[in-house]
Amino acid sequence: MALALPPEVLAGLLEGLQAAQQGLRALLNLAGLAPEVHGEPAWPFGHRVAAEMLLVDAGLARRLLLSLLCAGLAMLALGASAFWRRARWPLWLIAAVLLFAAPWPQSHLLLAPAVGTSLHQSPTGFTAQGIVRGQAVYQQHCVRCHGADGAGEGPDAAQLAMWPPNLNGALLWKRLDGELFWRLRHGMQGRDGVQTMPGFAGQLGDRDLWEVLDYLQARAAGRMLRDAGTWDRPVRVPDALADCRHGGRRSLRSLAGQRLRIAVPEGSGPQRALGEDPRLVTVLAHAVPGADAPECLAVDAALLPALALVLGVEAGAGDGAAGYQLIVDRAGWLRARGQPGRAEWSEDDLVCRSTAAPRPAGRPAGDGLDALIRRMDAEPVRLVRGGFPH
């Protein structure tokens, strides 16, 4: 049985492979061999590194790492031969042996089919407005096949050559952004060449398609939270504008580097006290008449329905999120959820966890929020899409 690589080594390998692909694409673009398509240079090859296979197959990842090390040593030997003429032939022999002996993985395991936008990343910024616009596009163009709930059981689903997939699970995170975009734009075909999903290139613009993907990700995150009680995949806070006491009008994304507490008022009536905390920047999701001015007040009406989606409480224009609180870490990931009616925090409210770090033994000093923040900071999370860290 092949031993798994340490998580940090595997992450470094995948990051390096992604950087190599991105760098190759940039060089080919400069050389005129990878023209821009849909806002970024195209990936001009029919295959890419199958990072998703490396992530789950310990033996494959280990063989590739050993092969890359052998290739690196071979390059060093060839480089040394240019300066050490007396040992040129032995160094060439060493390089040949290293390359021949390297346990190169089979290409069908190492490579996956690619399209021109495989390495593209969404340019939308995962904004609240984009999520809401994407929801409207989905309801107009996608709901008859994929269903209002995304489970793939729309009224027209039975007439298709292949039943639509369930979009409420981890499927969206198993695919690269650019490949999902390509499928929406150009459609999909089965192995027999029969179309299984139409493309929307003639009906929707690029931004519409990217925003549909934002909506699908927000809703899938909410379904996971509702069904399993956790965000199995990290989800960014939907970006929105807010008026802040210090800094004026700014986006939530511009507050990166600070922890945020986003609170949704319970209604327009009297509110329970929501004191400011020096450990967090408090953002009120909408204004409450007669309440004291908050540290930051969201002025983007789309934030409420976007929060309702990621919380899995899709109701009205976001009123289903009333009373909830969310904590965002310094990197902009949603990490903790406070239930309506609860004033205290605990480590159990951490619903986006890292699987790499064990839960610390004992109970640290301080209140429940302090313990939650310590654990959140000790267990950073990172998004993985299609096997590649983002």
Salt bridges, closest charged atoms under 4 A:
GLU15 OE2 - ARG382 NH1 2.15
GLU40 OE1 - ARG25 NH2 3.20
GLU52 OE2 - ARG48 NH2 3.14
ASP156 OD2 - ARG144 NE 2.84
ASP177 OD1 - ARG385 NE 2.97
GLU179 OE2 - ARG48 NE 2.69
ASP206 OD2 - HIS38 ND1 2.99
ASP206 OD1 - ARG185 NH1 3.16
GLU211 OE2 - ARG133 NH2 2.72
GLU211 OE2 - ARG207 NE 3.29
ASP227 OD1 - ARG226 NE 3.76
ASP243 OD1 - ARG249 NE 2.80
GLU266 OE2 - ARG272 NE 2.89
GLU276 OE2 - ARG245 NH2 2.62
ASP277 OD2 - ARG279 NH2 2.73
GLU314 OE2 - ARG223 NE 3.49
ASP329 OD2 - ARG335 NH1 3.18
GLU347 OE1 - ARG359 NE 3.74
ASP349 OD1 - ARG342 NH1 3.17
ASP367 OD1 - ARG279 NH1 3.15
ASP370 OD1 - ARG279 NH1 3.75
ASP370 OD2 - ARG374 NH2 3.21
ASP377 OD2 - ARG259 NH2 2.60
GLU379 OE2 - ARG375 NE 2.96
